[in-house]
Amino acid sequence: MGNTTGPGAWRVTVLDQQSKRGLEPTHRVPVEPFARRDDLVIGGRTFEITCTDTAGHVRWTHPVPGVPNAAHISSGRVLVTTGSVDYCAWGPLGPAYLLDLADGTLIAELRGERGAALGGGRFVLGLEGYDFFHTWQYDRDGGLTDTWHTYGHYVVGTGVRVVETARGNPTRGRVVRLRPGGVIERSPLLLTAPQVGHPVVLPDGTVLLLDAGVLRAVGRDLTDTVLAELVTVPGGEGHRFTSTLEHTAADRLTAVIREQNPERANKYISHTWTLALDPPQ
C-alpha cells in the first residue's frame, strides 16, 4: 500500500505490515523519566526527583509523594509532572513541581498532567478531566500568565500547537495554535479519535499523527493531508483502538494500532506497519 499526496507534501509508502494476536498489552511506566540540559540529567523514581551530571554524580534530590513521569527544562528551571502512588480525589494525578535547576529548590507546586518547556524559564501545563480542559502558562517564578480552554499533546516551535485529546463521542478535538490572551486558532480538521497518541514532529514543523487508523500530516498553517489509511475504525468503536507512532529513522516510521476484541476485552490484535517517509519535492 502507498499514498501520494501531490507536489510539496510529505509522502509515505508501506514497506511492511504484520498483525499479531495476543493478550492485553502491558503498559510500562518509565523507570527513569528524564530531560537533559548541558551536563545535567533530570531523573526520577518513586518518592524522589533527582538531578545528576553526565558522570553520574548526584547534584541534588527533591522528595515527592508520588512517582515522577516527565521533566521539562527551560532557562534554569525544571517542571516535573508526577503520578500519585494511591488513587486519590484526582485519580492517579500527582502534583507538578517547578524547581530551580541549580539546586532543586521548590519554586511552585502546580496542578497538571502534561507540560512543555517554552523559552525564558516559562512552561505550559495542561489538565483534562474533573471539569478541566485547560492549558496554563507559567513564568519562571510560577506566576500564571495566560490560560486557554484546550488540552493535549504540546508541539513547541514557532509558537505552541496542541493536538487535542478530548474525551467524548463524538470528539471535539482539533489541532490548534495558542495565541496570547487565551485566544485559540483552530484547524479545519475535526479529529475522529478522542485520544490521539503522541505525534511525531518532522524537521520542517509538520506534525504526523494517527487518528482512528488514518495517518495525517498537519502543517504549521494547520492544514492537513491524509498520508495513508491504515485501518478502518467502525463508527462508535474508537474506544477499542489505541495507537503509537514512532520516527525510527530519518526516512522511516513505525505505526502500531492495537484493536481490542469486542467480545473478549483482554484479547487484542496488534497491527504494525513499517513506512518509508519521503520529504516534499
VENTA-V119140 format. One record per pair of residues at least 12 apart in sequence whose C-alpha atoms are under 10 Angstrom apart, sorted by sequence separation. I is the first residue (numbers start at 1). J is the second residue. If there is no record, write none. Layout:
I|J  I|J
This chain:
1|13  2|14  31|43  32|44  33|45  40|52  41|53  49|61  50|62  68|80  69|81  70|82  81|93  82|94  83|95  96|108  97|109  98|110  112|124  113|125  114|126  115|127  124|136  125|137  135|147  136|148  150|162  151|163  152|164  153|165  162|174  163|175  164|176  174|186  175|187  176|188  197|209  198|210  199|211  206|218  207|219  214|226  215|227  216|228  243|255  244|256  245|257  257|269  258|270  259|271  1|14  2|15  31|44  32|45  39|52  40|53  41|54  48|61  49|62  50|63  68|81  69|82  70|83  81|94  82|95  83|96  96|109  97|110  112|125  113|126  114|127  123|136  124|137  125|138  134|147  135|148  136|149  150|163  151|164  152|165  162|175  163|176  173|186  174|187  175|188  176|189  196|209  197|210  205|218  206|219  207|220  214|227  215|228  216|229  243|256  244|257  257|270  258|271  1|15  30|44  31|45  32|46  39|53  40|54  41|55  48|62  49|63  67|81  68|82  69|83  81|95  82|96  95|109  96|110  97|111  111|125  112|126  113|127  114|128  123|137  124|138  134|148  135|149  136|150  150|164  151|165  152|166  161|175  162|176  163|177  173|187  174|188  175|189  196|210  197|211  205|219  206|220  214|228  215|229  242|256  243|257  244|258  256|270  257|271  258|272  1|16  30|45  31|46  34|49  36|51  38|53  39|54  40|55  41|56  47|62  48|63  49|64  66|81  67|82  68|83  80|95  81|96  82|97  95|110  96|111  97|112  110|125  111|126  112|127  113|128  122|137  123|138  124|139  133|148  134|149  135|150  136|151  150|165  151|166  161|176  162|177  174|189  175|190  195|210  196|211  197|212  202|217  204|219  205|220  206|221  207|222  213|228  214|229  215|230  242|257  243|258  256|271  257|272  1|17  33|49  34|50  35|51  36|52  37|53  38|54  39|55  40|56  47|63  48|64  66|82  67|83  68|84  80|96  81|97  94|110  95|111  96|112  111|127  112|128  122|138  123|139  133|149  134|150  135|151  150|166  160|176  161|177  162|178  173|189  174|190  175|191  195|211  196|212  201|217  204|220  205|221  206|222  208|224  213|229  214|230  215|231  241|257  242|258  243|259  255|271  256|272  257|273  32|49  34|51  36|53  40|57  41|58  42|59  44|61  46|63  47|64  48|65  49|66  65|82  66|83  67|84  79|96  80|97  81|98  94|111  95|112  96|113  121|138  122|139  123|140  132|149  133|150  134|151  135|152  160|177  161|178  173|190  174|191  193|210  194|211  195|212  199|216  200|217  201|218  202|219  206|223  207|224  208|225  209|226  212|229  213|230  214|231  241|258  242|259  255|272  256|273  32|50  36|54  40|58  41|59  42|60  43|61  44|62  45|63  46|64  47|65  48|66  49|67  50|68  64|82  65|83  66|84  67|85  79|97  80|98  93|111  94|112  95|113  96|114  121|139  122|140  132|150  133|151  134|152  159|177  160|178  161|179  172|190  173|191  174|192  192|210  193|211  194|212  199|217  201|219  206|224  208|226  209|227  210|228  211|229  212|230  213|231  214|232  240|258  241|259  242|260  254|272  255|273  256|274  40|59  42|61  44|63  45|64  46|65  47|66  48|67  49|68  64|83  65|84  66|85  78|97  79|98  80|99  93|112  94|113  96|115  118|137  120|139  121|140  122|141  123|142  132|151  133|152  135|154  158|177  159|178  160|179  171|190  172|191  173|192  191|210  192|211  193|212  208|227  210|229  212|231  213|232  214|233  240|259  241|260  254|273  255|274  44|64  46|66  47|67  48|68  49|69  64|84  65|85  66|86  78|98  79|99  93|113  112|132  115|135  117|137  118|138  119|139  120|140  121|141  122|142  124|144  159|179  170|190  171|191  172|192  173|193  174|194  191|211  192|212  193|213  210|230  211|231  212|232  213|233  239|259  240|260  241|261  253|273  254|274  255|275  45|66  46|67  47|68  65|86  77|98  78|99  79|100  90|111  92|113  100|121  114|135  115|136  116|137  118|139  119|140  121|142  122|143  123|144  124|145  126|147  128|149  152|173  154|175  170|191  171|192  172|193  173|194  191|212  192|213  193|214  212|233  238|259  239|260  240|261  253|274  254|275  45|67  46|68  49|71  77|99  78|100  79|101  112|134  115|137  122|144  124|146  125|147  126|148  128|150  151|173  152|174  153|175  154|176  155|177  162|184  170|192  171|193  172|194  173|195  192|214  211|233  212|234  238|260  240|262  252|274  253|275  254|276  44|67  45|68  46|69  76|99  77|100  78|101  98|121  112|135  122|145  124|147  126|149  127|150  128|151  150|173  152|175  154|177  161|184  169|192  170|193  171|194  173|196  212|235  237|260  252|275  253|276  44|68  45|69  76|100  77|101  78|102  112|136  126|150  127|151  128|152  150|174  152|176  161|185  162|186  169|193  170|194  171|195  251|275  252|276  253|277  43|68  44|69  69|94  71|96  73|98  75|100  76|101  77|102  98|123  111|136  126|151  127|152  150|175  151|176  161|186  166|191  168|193  169|194  212|237  213|238  230|255  237|262  240|265  251|276  252|277  43|69  44|70  66|92  67|93  68|94  70|96  71|97  72|98  73|99  75|101  76|102  78|104  125|151  126|152  150|176  164|190  165|191  167|193  168|194  212|238  230|256  231|257  233|259  248|274  250|276  251|277  252|278  43|70  44|71  66|93  67|94  68|95  69|96  71|98  73|100  74|101  76|103  77|104  125|152  126|153  135|162  150|177  164|191  166|193  167|194  168|195  211|238  212|239  230|257  241|268  243|270  245|272  248|275  249|276  250|277  251|278  42|70  43|71  66|94  67|95  68|96  73|101  77|105  78|106  79|107  110|138  126|154  150|178  163|191  165|193  166|194  167|195  213|241  231|259  240|268  241|269  242|270  243|271  244|272  245|273  246|274  247|275  249|277  250|278  251|279  42|71  65|94  66|95  68|97  77|106  78|107  79|108  80|109  81|110  82|111  96|125  125|154  149|178  164|193  165|194  166|195  189|218  212|241  213|242  241|270  243|272  41|71  42|72  64|94  65|95  77|107  79|109  80|110  81|111  82|112  83|113  124|154  148|178  164|194  165|195  166|196  212|242  213|243  215|245  247|277  42|73  49|80  64|95  79|110  81|112  82|113  133|164  147|178  148|179  164|195  165|196  187|218  211|242  212|243  41|73  64|96  80|112  81|113  82|114  108|140  110|142  124|156  133|165  148|180  150|182  163|195  164|196  165|197  175|207  187|219  210|242  211|243  49|82  64|97  80|113  81|114  107|140  108|141  109|142  133|166  146|179  147|180  148|181  149|182  163|196  165|198  189|222  210|243  33|67  34|68  80|114  81|115  93|127  107|141  108|142  133|167  146|180  147|181  148|182  149|183  150|184  163|197  187|221  188|222  189|223  209|243  210|244  32|67  33|68  34|69  35|70  36|71  37|72  47|82  62|97  80|115  106|141  107|142  108|143  145|180  146|181  147|182  148|183  149|184  163|198  187|222  188|223  189|224  209|244  210|245  31|67  32|68  33|69  34|70  35|71  36|72  37|73  42|78  44|80  46|82  79|115  80|116  107|143  115|151  124|160  145|181  146|182  147|183  148|184  163|199  185|221  186|222  187|223  188|224  189|225  209|245  31|68  32|69  33|70  34|71  35|72  36|73  37|74  42|79  43|80  46|83  47|84  62|99  79|116  114|151  115|152  116|153  117|154  119|156  128|165  129|166  145|182  146|183  185|222  187|224  208|245  209|246  29|67  30|68  31|69  32|70  33|71  34|72  35|73  37|75  42|80  44|82  46|84  47|85  79|117  91|129  113|151  114|152  115|153  116|154  117|155  118|156  128|166  129|167  208|246  29|68  30|69  34|73  37|76  46|85  78|117  90|129  91|130  113|152  114|153  115|154  116|155  117|156  118|157  128|167  208|247  29|69  30|70  77|117  90|130  98|138  100|140  114|154  116|156  193|233  215|255  231|271  60|101  62|103  63|104  89|130  99|140  100|141  118|159  192|233  230|271  59|101  60|102  61|103  62|104  74|116  75|117  79|121  98|140  99|141  118|160  213|255  230|272  35|78  59|102  60|103  61|104  62|105  70|113  71|114  72|115  73|116  74|117  75|118  77|120  78|121  79|122  98|141  99|142  135|178  152|195  153|196  175|218  177|220  192|235  193|236  195|238  213|256  230|273  35|79  59|103  60|104  61|105  62|106  69|113  70|114  71|115  72|116  73|117  74|118  75|119  76|120  77|121  78|122  79|123  81|125  98|142  116|160  152|196  153|197  154|198  155|199  157|201  163|207  175|219  177|221  193|237  194|238  195|239  200|244  213|257  35|80  59|104  60|105  69|114  70|115  71|116  72|117  73|118  74|119  75|120  76|121  77|122  78|123  79|124  97|142  137|182  152|197  153|198  154|199  155|200  156|201  176|221  177|222  193|238  194|239  197|242  198|243  199|244  200|245  201|246  202|247  210|255  212|257  213|258  34|80  70|116  71|117  72|118  73|119  74|120  75|121  77|123  79|125  136|182  152|198  153|199  155|201  161|207  163|209  176|222  192|238  193|239  195|241  196|242  197|243  198|244  199|245  200|246  201|247  209|255  210|256  33|80  74|121  75|122  135|182  157|204  158|205  175|222  195|242  196|243  197|244  198|245  199|246  200|247  203|250  210|257  228|275  49|97  73|121  74|122  157|205  174|222  175|223  193|241  195|243  196|244  197|245  198|246  199|247  202|250  73|122  74|123  156|205  175|224  193|242  51|101  73|123  155|205  227|277  51|102  72|123  51|103  155|207  51|104  200|253  50|104  49|104  163|218  42|101  161|220  40|101  79|140  159|220  161|222  40|102  77|139  78|140  158|220  77|140  157|220  37|101  76|140  77|141  75|140  170|235  74|140  169|235  170|236  169|236  169|237  170|238  169|238  169|239  204|279  202|279  10|202  10|206  9|206  10|208  12|215  11|217  10|217  9|217  9|219  17|230  11|225  13|227  14|228  10|225  11|226  12|227  13|228  9|225  10|226  11|227  12|228  14|230  10|227  11|228  9|227  6|225  5|225  5|226  4|226  5|227  3|226  4|227  5|228  3|227  4|228  2|227  3|228  2|228  3|229  1|228  2|229  1|229  1|230  25|258  24|258  24|259  25|260  24|260  15|252  17|254  19|256  21|258  23|260  24|261  14|252  16|254  17|255  18|256  19|257  20|258  21|259  22|260  23|261  12|251  13|252  14|253  17|256  19|258  21|260  12|252  13|253  14|254  21|261  12|253  23|264  24|265  25|266  23|265  24|266  25|267  23|266  24|267  25|268  22|266  23|267  24|268  25|269  22|267  23|268  24|269  25|270  21|267  22|268  23|269  24|270  21|268  22|269  23|270  20|268  21|269  22|270  20|269  21|270  19|269  20|270  21|271  19|270  20|271  18|270  19|271  20|272  18|271  19|272  17|271  18|272  19|273  17|272  18|273  16|272  17|273  18|274  16|273  17|274  15|273  16|274  17|275  14|273  15|274  16|275  13|273  14|274  15|275  16|276  13|274  14|275  15|276  12|274  13|275  14|276  12|275  13|276  14|277  11|275  12|276  13|277  11|276  12|277  13|278  11|277  12|278  10|277  11|278  12|279  10|278  11|279  9|278  10|279  11|280  9|279  10|280  11|281  8|279  9|280  10|281  8|280  9|281  2|275  7|280  8|281  1|275  2|276  6|280  7|281  5|280  6|281
